[in-house]
């Protein structure tokens, strides 16, 4: 039986190396498959981080504009919180899609 296997594969170092390689790829806690999955999760987290950094910057500029400009503050209050002056009437036009979502 052993004579049919080439001498290179009968070497104890090759057998040990192959066994170690199989162990690291499939059975170890930090195996190759888990590393690939963790890498994809890391990429998703980095994309989310970039998205939230952009959102924080845009919100910061909006807050700065609202706090420094009274016209922008009035516009924000009217659009977001439906505030009005005493002599005004507000008419809301709600589309059916938005009504179903609420």
Backbone as CSV, one residue per row, in Angstrom:
resi,resn,N_x,N_y,N_z,CA_x,CA_y,CA_z,C_x,C_y,C_z
1,UNK,0.818,-1.190,0.000,0.000,0.000,0.000,0.865,1.259,0.000
2,UNK,1.859,1.351,0.892,2.704,2.533,0.960,3.577,2.686,-0.277
3,UNK,3.866,1.601,-1.007,4.731,1.675,-2.176,4.012,2.361,-3.341
4,UNK,2.693,2.346,-3.348,1.957,2.971,-4.447,1.896,4.493,-4.298
5,UNK,2.120,5.035,-3.076,2.113,6.478,-2.840,3.491,7.020,-3.198
6,UNK,3.566,8.111,-3.971,4.876,8.688,-4.327,5.662,9.074,-3.069
7,UNK,6.980,8.989,-3.146,7.819,9.258,-1.958,7.638,10.672,-1.398
8,UNK,7.326,11.633,-2.259,7.146,13.012,-1.793,5.992,13.108,-0.791
9,UNK,4.909,12.374,-1.047,3.738,12.423,-0.166,3.885,11.531,1.064
10,UNK,4.897,10.671,1.085,5.151,9.832,2.255,6.045,10.547,3.266
11,UNK,6.569,11.701,2.906,7.440,12.463,3.790,6.625,12.961,4.996
12,UNK,7.187,12.793,6.206,6.438,13.164,7.407,6.187,14.668,7.495
13,UNK,7.046,15.485,6.910,6.857,16.931,6.941,5.718,17.351,6.004
14,UNK,5.606,16.688,4.882,4.518,16.983,3.948,3.185,16.577,4.573
15,UNK,3.158,15.426,5.219,1.931,14.962,5.876,1.544,15.912,7.004
16,UNK,2.516,16.331,7.806,2.244,17.252,8.909,1.784,18.612,8.379
17,UNK,2.428,19.092,7.324,2.037,20.373,6.733,0.632,20.329,6.141
18,UNK,0.324,19.238,5.462,-1.010,19.085,4.882,-2.072,19.009,5.984
19,UNK,-1.769,18.274,7.051,-2.700,18.165,8.173,-2.918,19.532,8.825
20,UNK,-1.841,20.289,9.017,-1.946,21.625,9.585,-2.773,22.538,8.686
21,UNK,-2.539,22.463,7.391,-3.283,23.284,6.437,-4.779,22.965,6.475
22,UNK,-5.114,21.688,6.490,-6.526,21.291,6.569,-7.128,21.772,7.882
23,UNK,-6.384,21.635,8.974,-6.881,22.077,10.269,-7.154,23.583,10.276
24,UNK,-6.219,24.372,9.730,-6.380,25.819,9.728,-7.518,26.274,8.817
25,UNK,-7.737,25.570,7.722,-8.781,25.989,6.786,-10.175,25.657,7.318
26,UNK,-10.355,24.492,7.948,-11.699,24.049,8.278,-12.021,23.980,9.774
27,UNK,-11.095,23.577,10.617,-11.447,23.229,11.991,-11.046,24.238,13.051
28,UNK,-10.118,25.092,12.790,-9.647,26.043,13.793,-10.725,27.082,14.079
29,UNK,-10.675,27.683,15.260,-11.659,28.705,15.616,-11.562,29.917,14.686
30,UNK,-10.380,30.273,14.283,-10.160,31.376,13.352,-9.863,30.834,11.954
31,UNK,-10.699,29.944,11.476,-10.431,29.295,10.202,-10.595,30.263,9.027
32,UNK,-10.219,29.794,7.881,-10.207,30.613,6.676,-11.611,31.094,6.319
33,UNK,-12.595,30.248,6.468,-13.972,30.607,6.132,-14.476,31.705,7.072
34,UNK,-14.170,31.583,8.347,-14.579,32.610,9.308,-13.885,33.939,9.017
35,UNK,-12.633,33.880,8.585,-11.911,35.102,8.260,-12.552,35.824,7.076
36,UNK,-13.008,35.077,6.085,-13.682,35.687,4.938,-14.987,36.348,5.382
37,UNK,-15.762,35.667,6.227,-17.011,36.238,6.728,-16.753,37.494,7.559
38,UNK,-15.740,37.452,8.402,-15.409,38.623,9.213,-14.927,39.781,8.340
39,UNK,-14.225,39.471,7.265,-13.789,40.522,6.346,-14.962,41.202,5.676
40,UNK,-15.973,40.433,5.295,-17.151,41.043,4.667,-17.924,41.896,5.676
41,UNK,-18.001,41.438,6.927,-18.660,42.237,7.963,-17.893,43.525,8.208
42,UNK,-16.565,43.440,8.197,-15.735,44.627,8.394,-15.958,45.641,7.275
43,UNK,-16.062,45.173,6.031,-16.318,46.081,4.918,-17.671,46.761,5.059
44,UNK,-18.688,46.032,5.494,-20.005,46.628,5.711,-19.943,47.693,6.800
45,UNK,-19.215,47.398,7.865,-19.096,48.352,8.959,-18.370,49.618,8.513
46,UNK,-17.360,49.463,7.679,-16.647,50.640,7.167,-17.546,51.488,6.288
47,UNK,-18.375,50.848,5.461,-19.311,51.600,4.625,-20.330,52.338,5.483
48,UNK,-20.817,51.685,6.533,-21.754,52.350,7.433,-21.091,53.522,8.140
49,UNK,-19.835,53.361,8.506,-19.109,54.436,9.174,-18.995,55.645,8.256
50,UNK,-18.646,55.420,6.990,-18.550,56.518,6.033,-19.903,57.196,5.846
51,UNK,-20.970,56.408,5.770,-22.309,56.972,5.609,-22.666,57.857,6.790
52,UNK,-22.433,57.361,7.998,-22.793,58.134,9.184,-21.916,59.371,9.346
53,UNK,-20.670,59.300,8.943,-19.816,60.496,8.996,-20.349,61.561,8.054
54,UNK,-20.772,61.156,6.844,-21.362,62.119,5.905,-22.656,62.705,6.458
55,UNK,-23.482,61.864,7.074,-24.737,62.342,7.655,-24.470,63.311,8.801
56,UNK,-23.481,63.031,9.622,-23.136,63.921,10.733,-22.676,65.270,10.202
57,UNK,-21.874,65.264,9.132,-21.411,66.528,8.553,-22.571,67.328,7.995
58,UNK,-23.483,66.667,7.274,-24.610,67.410,6.701,-25.535,67.925,7.798
59,UNK,-25.753,67.132,8.849,-26.590,67.585,9.959,-25.921,68.726,10.721
60,UNK,-24.613,68.659,10.861,-23.899,69.733,11.551,-24.025,71.047,10.797
61,UNK,-23.895,70.994,9.472,-24.058,72.227,8.696,-25.494,72.729,8.764
62,UNK,-26.468,71.819,8.769,-27.868,72.241,8.880,-28.126,72.887,10.239
63,UNK,-27.588,72.312,11.293,-27.762,72.886,12.632,-27.101,74.251,12.716
64,UNK,-25.923,74.363,12.122,-25.225,75.651,12.140,-26.040,76.700,11.386
65,UNK,-26.609,76.315,10.242,-27.427,77.252,9.480,-28.674,77.662,10.265
66,UNK,-29.298,76.706,10.916,-30.516,77.003,11.681,-30.216,77.929,12.859
67,UNK,-29.108,77.689,13.525,-28.785,78.493,14.698,-28.291,79.892,14.347
68,UNK,-27.762,80.084,13.151,-27.203,81.388,12.808,-28.136,82.245,11.960
69,UNK,-29.075,81.648,11.251,-29.931,82.404,10.336,-31.387,82.261,10.761
70,UNK,-32.043,83.388,11.035,-33.427,83.331,11.505,-34.389,82.921,10.393
71,UNK,-34.071,83.241,9.152,-34.931,82.837,8.033,-34.905,81.317,7.881
72,UNK,-33.750,80.727,8.009,-33.626,79.272,7.926,-34.326,78.612,9.107
73,UNK,-34.247,79.234,10.273,-34.928,78.706,11.446,-36.436,78.710,11.253
74,UNK,-36.972,79.806,10.709,-38.411,79.874,10.425,-38.821,78.828,9.411
75,UNK,-38.043,78.672,8.371,-38.353,77.689,7.337,-38.359,76.271,7.923
76,UNK,-37.369,75.987,8.739,-37.292,74.670,9.367,-38.501,74.434,10.280
77,UNK,-38.852,75.427,11.084,-39.977,75.273,12.005,-41.285,75.092,11.244
78,UNK,-41.460,75.805,10.155,-42.688,75.685,9.370,-42.780,74.321,8.684
79,UNK,-41.674,73.837,8.132,-41.711,72.577,7.391,-41.739,71.368,8.319
80,UNK,-40.945,71.399,9.354,-40.793,70.220,10.193,-41.885,70.117,11.258
81,UNK,-42.187,71.212,11.909,-43.110,71.181,13.038,-44.448,71.849,12.738
82,UNK,-44.677,72.226,11.489,-45.939,72.802,11.028,-46.356,74.034,11.832
83,UNK,-45.392,74.850,12.187,-45.687,76.088,12.910,-46.161,77.138,11.915
84,UNK,-46.922,78.101,12.418,-47.449,79.142,11.526,-47.551,80.443,12.297
85,UNK,-47.692,81.509,11.536,-47.952,82.811,12.138,-49.437,82.905,12.451
86,UNK,-49.807,83.907,13.232,-51.201,84.032,13.656,-52.155,84.284,12.492
87,UNK,-51.712,84.997,11.477,-52.615,85.352,10.385,-52.500,84.392,9.191
88,UNK,-51.959,83.209,9.376,-51.776,82.265,8.274,-52.635,81.029,8.481
89,UNK,-52.957,80.392,7.363,-53.611,79.082,7.388,-52.680,78.086,6.714
90,UNK,-52.644,76.860,7.229,-51.792,75.818,6.661,-52.676,74.730,6.082
91,UNK,-52.384,74.363,4.860,-53.090,73.267,4.210,-52.069,72.171,3.910
92,UNK,-52.300,71.002,4.447,-51.405,69.877,4.210,-51.973,69.016,3.102
93,UNK,-51.134,68.695,2.148,-51.502,67.793,1.067,-50.727,66.511,1.294
94,UNK,-51.436,65.455,1.665,-50.818,64.180,1.968,-51.169,63.208,0.852
95,UNK,-50.154,62.642,0.227,-50.391,61.662,-0.822,-50.769,60.327,-0.197
96,UNK,-51.399,59.451,-0.976,-51.916,58.209,-0.444,-50.798,57.297,0.076
97,UNK,-49.667,57.268,-0.596,-48.559,56.428,-0.137,-48.124,56.831,1.267
98,UNK,-47.964,58.122,1.472,-47.535,58.611,2.767,-48.600,58.351,3.829
99,UNK,-49.869,58.442,3.460,-50.940,58.196,4.424,-50.963,56.740,4.846
100,UNK,-50.696,55.817,3.938,-50.687,54.401,4.268,-49.508,54.043,5.159
101,UNK,-48.384,54.700,4.971,-47.193,54.415,5.772,-47.368,54.873,7.214
102,UNK,-48.127,55.938,7.411,-48.321,56.481,8.764,-49.331,55.644,9.430
